[in-house]
Amino acid sequence: MSKGGVFVVSGPSGSGKDTVLSALFSACPELAFSISSITRAMRPGEREGEKYNFISREKFEEMIKNDLLLEHNLFVGNYYGTPRKPVEKAVSEGRDIIIEVDVNGAAQIRRRLPEAVTVFIMPPSFEELKRRLEGRGTESEEFIGKRLESALNEIKRAAEYDYIIVNDDVAAAADSLLSVIKSCRLKTERQKNIINEVLSKC
């Protein structure tokens, strides 16, 4: 059995990354998703084990100490990180797994897993990015300004990624992401078991 692949997906707030991933998983429910561990309190509407595992700060720091994380960051006093074992388990079982992280987390994973494929979800324009953030109608102008600044800083690092997908249409963007995954499945490195199987019959 060939190993699965690791796909790291990033994108700034307003890029529509979560919507694209939702469409991808609807089309390909066999894909695995890496559930992050975090130390902040659960917010309304969130559920344990859906996107995050909510754990204590002590347990998270123990995970850091025992090298059980592929990446981690400290943000506004809370830890966020990607547990290593579920990713390794999916790969060993031949399943492709999606890890959704920010640009800093992606850089850490890239160092630890050079074979990981990285994809950046890009908004079609600055104007559209701003429109999407303002369209939420739940945040102050000052906070939107901070989100825009953060988004632009992330976009400046998009060139670090293997692939860039512009999300001007969710279905098309999800299809492009699926094309990346399918293409990587055909790489020689992931097909060596087929070569060995055929040669073993000679």
GILINTA-V802156 format. One record per backbone hydrogen bond with DSSP energy under -1.0 kcal/mol. NH is the residue of the N-H (numbers start at 1). CO is the residue of the C=O. If there is no record, write none. Layout:
nh: {NH | NH}
co: {CO | CO}
This chain:
nh: {4 | 7 | 8 | 9 | 10 | 15 | 20 | 21 | 22 | 23 | 24 | 25 | 26 | 27 | 28 | 31 | 32 | 34 | 36 | 37 | 38 | 39 | 46 | 49 | 50 | 53 | 55 | 60 | 61 | 62 | 63 | 64 | 65 | 66 | 67 | 68 | 70 | 73 | 75 | 78 | 80 | 81 | 82 | 84 | 88 | 89 | 90 | 91 | 92 | 93 | 94 | 95 | 97 | 98 | 99 | 101 | 106 | 107 | 108 | 109 | 110 | 111 | 112 | 113 | 116 | 117 | 119 | 120 | 121 | 122 | 129 | 130 | 131 | 132 | 133 | 134 | 135 | 137 | 144 | 145 | 146 | 147 | 148 | 149 | 150 | 151 | 152 | 153 | 154 | 155 | 156 | 157 | 158 | 160 | 161 | 163 | 165 | 167 | 168 | 173 | 174 | 175 | 176 | 177 | 178 | 179 | 180 | 181 | 182 | 183 | 184 | 185 | 186 | 187 | 190 | 191 | 195 | 196 | 197 | 198 | 199 | 200 | 201 | 202}
co: {91 | 97 | 117 | 99 | 119 | 12 | 16 | 17 | 18 | 19 | 20 | 21 | 22 | 23 | 24 | 28 | 96 | 98 | 51 | 81 | 53 | 79 | 43 | 52 | 47 | 36 | 38 | 56 | 57 | 58 | 59 | 60 | 61 | 62 | 64 | 63 | 82 | 80 | 78 | 75 | 73 | 37 | 71 | 68 | 84 | 85 | 86 | 87 | 88 | 89 | 91 | 90 | 5 | 32 | 7 | 9 | 102 | 103 | 104 | 105 | 106 | 107 | 108 | 109 | 113 | 6 | 8 | 163 | 10 | 165 | 125 | 126 | 127 | 128 | 129 | 130 | 131 | 134 | 140 | 141 | 142 | 143 | 144 | 145 | 146 | 147 | 148 | 149 | 150 | 151 | 152 | 154 | 155 | 157 | 158 | 118 | 120 | 122 | 166 | 169 | 170 | 171 | 172 | 173 | 174 | 175 | 176 | 177 | 178 | 179 | 180 | 181 | 183 | 184 | 187 | 188 | 191 | 192 | 193 | 194 | 195 | 196 | 198 | 199}
